[in-house]
Amino acid sequence: MCFVLYAGTREPIPRREWQEHSTNLGVESLTDRDAPIRTHFSSPEVQYIGSTSGCGCDFPHATLQGGEWPTYFLALEKDETKLASNRFNREALVELLRKTNEKTVELYGVWDGNFIEPPKAQESISIERLLDSDFWFKEQGFYTITIGSEPSVRPEIPKS
């Protein structure tokens, strides 16, 4: 099963098919299968955003475990290839969102098929927060992204 990411905007983001070995993120219209995701958005346009893997799996994401998102793995990630992929996909997403000329964008990340599941977390963050190396999308996390010069809000990471 794959992590998938959806973006809500006022105007549609230009569509582009995912292509293997391309550095562009895919942007696709909703299908009948994933159309129920629309109920979570206040924005009139909702589109699927694919990472460099085609699905959303190359966006850094944390899986709910026992009703919480673990943070211990953030410091444990040592795979340089995975870290580089996470960084590249975060940067590509930020570039894509900035090109929309929207003031705010809604993002919702879920496991493929869990389209009607309500968000388990809601956060308002600046677009710059997406670039932080310790940013990971929360499974069933709904984000209102401010595109502008507001400061990034970093959640506290508990010490183990």
Buried (B, 14 or more C-beta within 10 A) or exposed (E): EBBBBBBBBEEEBEEBEBEEEEEBBBBBEBEEEBEEBBEBBEBEBBBBBBBBBBBBBBBBBBEBEEEEBEBEEBEEEEEEEEEEBBEBBBEBBBEBBEEBEBEBBBBBBBBBEEBEBEBBBBBEBBBBBBBEEEBBBBBBBBBBBBBEEEEBEEBEEEEE
